[in-house]
Amino acid sequence: MFSEPAIHAAHLSKCYQIYDKPQDRLKQALWRGRRKFFHEFWALQDVSFEVQVGETVGIIGRNGSGKSTLLQILCGTLTPTAGEMAVRGRVAALLELGAGFNPEFTGRENAKLNAALLGLTAEQIDERLDCILAFADIGEFIDQPVKTYSSGMFVRLGFAVIAHVDADVLIIDEALAVGDGFFTQKCMRFLRRFRERGTVLFVSHDTSAVMNLCERAIWLDRGRIEQQGPAKETCEAYLAALHAQQRRELGVAEVARTAAEPEIQRSAEPAVDQRLQYLNCSPFRNDIEVFEFDFDATSFGAGGAKVVNVELRTPDGLPLAWVVGGSAVRLMVRVQALLDIERPIVGFFVKDRLGQLLFGDNTFLTYADQPVAVVAGNCVEASFDFSMPILPPGEYSIDIGVAEGSQSEHIQHHWAHDALLFRAHTSSVTTGLVGIPMADIQLRRIA
């Protein structure tokens, strides 16, 4: 382990000179700086952070926030206007599509060229070329000029090279977003293995991927660091800001908080321990402990409605303190309207401890033709009946959302992160994110 961080950035700034007319460039050269014929655009301003050896850090932000500029500075392809940076070890980067490729060369020739630029000797390239081409898996196109490649083929070849150069630091831009699902999963598996020995800087608009892969995240906004910290907290704050921006663009004002906040509403029925009827089952029974609804859960939204209760119940309506994986449950969500809402949508997502979305649904399609309008001060209650999946041991949570409109265009009135927590203590699941209850499993001998 190095005593120094793998990546050190201190007060990085990058300024571009923007000229309105081409002749202004000549004027600027002739005046030798005594007069300005340009205006400044700061792509980065005073960005400081460190990434420790073996750490995986995500970079998130809207388009134009400075993410790609920052990565190019760290890779050495751009020079900062101010500040300093240092990267320890061999760096391999996958930036914008086609970066570092000669369009007239074939894929095989570009693979050799890129590997040489990243520090491999001719002998090492010959030893690893077959593995690189097998990872890229683009078939006969490997001997065609890359100017004929699709965006997905560019990504395949570029990632295959950086995966085989023994890098200490990997820098991955949004390029993975254009790959097909099969190859993206292959890349994610490689990155998870690489995290055990190397450092990763991962840029993506997919906050679920960032929360899944990264310990920390850095949120850039207009060239500055808006927030940095644990990936889950930073991504949730970023999503809340995106929804707030969407409301401003739609002209939806946030409802002012009043003294008459909705009161928490809990069921009077006693909680049922559903394990009692399974006493004679195996020790691998999936026992899931359910905690109480968090009325003060971290949330965002326009404020036109408020989630006032979330419970897991039996199909008969009895609240559950414990659930057995594979059994039928009912998720009940009660919402109080603070404004008149014509087309309310209530939905949920179940997440694991890394923030990965496991499953969820909402009420829109069921009531698209007959929306259930609610006036200010009244409540609506949504129920979702499903079989609880068999969950691996660990912590889980449910996000609840209340919106108005349609699936494609809506106003998010209240989104509560981790409104209901539950914990799986024992399980029969050893692989995968969840286990699906089987209606029947058979093994027959065939002559």
N, C-alpha and C positions, 0 to 999 in steps of 0.2 A: 504494500500500500504506500502511496506517496504521502508525504507529510503535507504537501501543498495541494490546493484544489485542482481538479482536472481542468476546469474552466474558470477564469477570473476576468470579470468585466468591471471596470471602474469609470463611471461618468462618461460612458460612450455617447457620442453625438455624431450625427451625420447630416450635413447640409448640402442641398443641391441648388445650383444657380439656375433659375428659370428665366429664359429670354423670350420676350414676346415676338421678336423678329430675328431672322438669321443674321442680319447686318449688325445687330446689337452686340454680337460676339466680337466682331472686328472692332467696333467702337470701344468696347471694354478693354481690348488689348492695346489699342492706341492711347487711351487715357491712362493706362498703367495704374488703375485703381484709384485715381483721383476723383472719379465719378462712377456711380453705379448705374449700369444699364440693365440690371436684372433685379428680380425679387427672389428672396430666399424661401426655400421650402425645407423644413427640418423634418426629415424622415425619422430620426431618432434624437431624443433629448435626455441627457443625464441618466442613462440606463446603467445601473450597477447591480450585480448579482454574482454569486459563486455557485458552482456545481462541484460537489465532492466526487472523488474517484469511486466508481461503482454506483453512482446515483443516477436515476432516470428522472428527467425534468421535462415537463410539457410546456410549450409556448402556445398560448391561445390569444385570440383577438380577431376583430373584424378585418375584412380586406382593407389594406391601406394603413394598418396600424403600425407597421414597421417590422413585422416578423421576418420577412425575407431579407430585408436590409441587415437586420441583426445577424442572421445566419451567414450571410455573405461576408460580413466583417469578421466573424469568428473563423470562417474558412480561409480568410486571407485574400479573397477575390475583390474586396472593397477596402479602402483605407478610411478610417474614421476621421471626421473633421476635428474632433476633440476626444479626450479620454484615452484609456489604455486597456488592452486586453492581453491575456496569455492563455494558451491552450497547451497542456502537457500531453505528450505522446503522439502517436500517429493518428491523424484525423481522416475519416472517410465521410463524405457528404453526398446525399442525394437531394439536390436542390431542384430548380425548375427543369421541366422536361427537356431532354436533349443537351443539357449543360455538359460541356466537355466532350461531346461527340463530334466527329468529323462526318458531315452528312454524306460525303462521297465514299467513305470507308464502309466496309461490310461490318456486320455485327461482331464477327470473330475478330477482325482487325481493331475495332473500337474497344473490345473487351481487353485485348492485349495492351493497347495504348493507355487505357484508363488504369489498368493494374500497374503499369510501369510508372505512371504519374503518381500513384499512391504509394510507391516505394518498393514494389516487388522486383526482384531480379529476374533476368530472362529465364534462369533455371526454375525459379519458383512459379513463374507464369506458366511454363510448360507443364509443371507438375499439377497445377490447379485448374488448368483451362477446361478439362473435361468436367470437373465439378461445377465450374462457373456456368458452362453451357447447359448442364443438366438442371441446375437451379433455375436458369432463365426459361428453359423449356419453350423455345419459340421455333423448334423444328428446323425445316429447311431455310427459313428466313434468316438464319444466322449467317448465311453466306450471301445475303443480299445487302445492297447499300442501305444504311439506316434512314436515308431520306424517304424511303418507301414504308417506314414503320408507322404503325399506329401509336397513339399515346401510351396504351397499355404495354406494347412491346418495348418502348423506350424504358418504361419503369422496370419491367422484368430484367432487361439487360443491365441497367444501372444498379439495381439492388443486388443482382447476382454478383457483380464485381465487388461492391463494398462489403458483401458478406464473406468474402474469401481473401481479404488482404491483411488479416490480423490487426485490425484497427484497435486503438485504445479508446477512441471517442467516435461515436456515430452521430451524425447530424442528419436528421430526416425531415424534409419539408413536406408540404401537403401533397407531394407527388403520389403517395400511395392511394390517394382518393380516386385516382383514375383506373386503378387496377381492378381485375375481376375478383369476385369474392373468394375463389379458390386460392389465387395467388396472394391476396391480402392476408388470408389466414396463415399461409406459409410464412409470409414476412413477419407476422405477429408472433408466430412460434419461434422464429429465429431471434427476434428481439427479446423475448422472454428468456431465452437461453443466454443471449449475449449479456443481459443485465447481471448475470452471476459473476462476470469477470470484467466488464467494461462500463463505460459511461455513455449515456444516451441523452441527446437533446431532440425532442420529438415535437414537431409542429403539426397541429391538426385542428380543423373546425369540429371534429367529432369529439365532443366532451366526454362521451362514454368511453371512447378509446383512451383518452388522456387519463381518466380516472382509473381505468383498468390497468394501464401500463406504468403510470408515473406515480412516484411518491409525492412530488411537489409540482406546482404549476406556476407559471408567470403569465399574468394577463397584461398585454400591451394595448394601449389605447392612444391613438394619435401620437405615436412615437415615444410615449412615456410609460413607465410601469404603473399601472393602476392598482395592482394587488399581486402579491406573491405569498405563497404559503402552501399548506396541504392541498393536494390536487382536488379533493372533493369540495372543500370550502371555496376554493378559488373558482372552480368551474360553476358552482351553484351561483356565486355572486355574478359571474359573467353572464349566465343565462338570465338572471333577474334583470340585469342591465339591458340585455337584448330585448326582453319583453317590454321594459319601460320605454325604450326607444321606439318600438313598434306602436305603443299606445300614443306616443307623442306624434308620430307620423299620421296616425289615424285621427288625431284630434280628440282623444279620449282623456278626460281629466281624471286624476286620481281622487277618489272620495276621501274627504277630510275625516280624520279620526274624531270621534265624539265621545262624550262621557258615557253614552248609552251603548257600550260595547256588548256584543252578544255574550250571554252567559253559557258556560260549559253545561252540556246536557248529557247525563249518564243514565243508563238503564237502571231501574230499581230491582230487576231480577238478579238473583245470585248467580255468580259465574259457575260454569259447569266444567269439571275436570273430565274431559272426554276419554282419558286413559283407563278409567275404571272398567270399561267393557272389553279391554284388551289385555287383562292381567295374564292371560294364558298364552300370550304371543311371545315371540322370540325376543332376545335382548337387543335385536337390531331394530326394534320398533322406532319409528321416527317421531320422537317426542318433541313438540315445538311449544315453547313457552311464549305466551302472548302478554305484552305489557299494556299499560293504559295509554289511551290517546293523549298526545302532548298538545294541549291547547295553545301553548306558546312556541310551537315549533318554528324554526326559521322559515320565512315565507316572503313572497313578493306578489304584486298584482295591483290592479287598478283600485281595488277596495270596494267594489260594488256588491260583494258577497263575502261571507266568512264561513269556513268550515268549523262547525261547533261540536261535532262528535264523529269518531270513527271507531267501529267495533268489528271484530270477527264473531260470528254467531253460528249456531247450528241452523240447519234448514228450517227448524221449527221456531227460530227466533231467540233462543237462549244464548246469552253472552258466553264466550269461551275464554277461559284462562289458560287452557292447554288445548292443542290440536294435535291429532295424529296424522302424519303425512299420508295422503291417499284418501282421506275422508272428505265428505261433502261439507262445505262451509258456505257461509253467506257474509260478504263484506257489506256493512251498512255505513253509509256516509250521510250525515245530516248537515244541511247547509242553510244558513240564514241569509236572506236577501237584505241588503242595506239600500238598494235601489230597485226600481221595477226592472225585472229582467224578462224579456219576451221569449228568448230561446236559450235556456240554461243548458249547459253541458257539464256533467260531473264525470270525472274519470280518475283512474289510479294507475300507478306503476309499482311493481314489486322489484326491489333492488337488493343486490348482495352487498357485502361490506365494502367492496371496491366501487360501488356505484353503478355496476353493470345492470342494465334493465333486463329482468328475467321474463316478465310478462305483464300485461295490463289490458285495460279496455276502457271504454266510456259509453255514455248513454246516447250519443248523437244519432247513430244509425237506427236505433230502436224507435226514437221519437222524432225523426227528421220530418215526417209528414204531419205529426200532431204534437208540436212542442208544448211542454208543460210550463206555461208562463207563471211567474210568481211576483207578487207585489212586495214593495219594501216593508220589512218588518216580519214577513211570513217566512216559513221554512219549507224546504223540500227535502225529501229523503230518497237517496238512490241505493239500490241493492244490487249486488252482483253475486250470483250463485255459481260456484265452480268447485272442482275437486282440488284440494290443496296438493301441490306436487310434493314428492318426497325430496326433502332438502338435505344436502350435506351439512354436517355440523358447522355452525357459525352464526353470525349476526345478520339479520335481514331487516328491511324497513319498507314502508309503503308511503309513497308520495301521493298526495291528493290534489287534484286540480278542479277549479270551478271556472268555467268560461261562458261566454255568450256569443252566439253566432253559429258558424259551421266548422267542420274539421279544417278546412283550408284557410278560412278567414274568420278570426274570432278575437275577442278581447279577453285576456286572462285576468279575471277578477281576484282570484286567490289561488296561489300555489303553495302548498305546505310541504316542505321537505321533511322526510322522516317523521310523518305525523303519527305513525303507529310502528312500534318496534316489536320484533319477535326473535327468538333464539332457538335454533335447532340443537338439541343436546345429543341425541343419538340418531344413527341413520344406517340404512343398508346401502346407500349410494357411496361409491368409491371413486367414480369418474363422472365428468360432466358437471354442468352447472346445477341441473335439477334432475330428478327421476320422475318419470311419468307413470302413474299407477296403471298396471296391466290388467286388462279384463280377463286374460287367460294366457298361460304359458304352457306349452307342451313340448315334449321330446319323445319322438317315436322311432323305433327301430324299423327300417325298411329292408325287406329281404332282397 
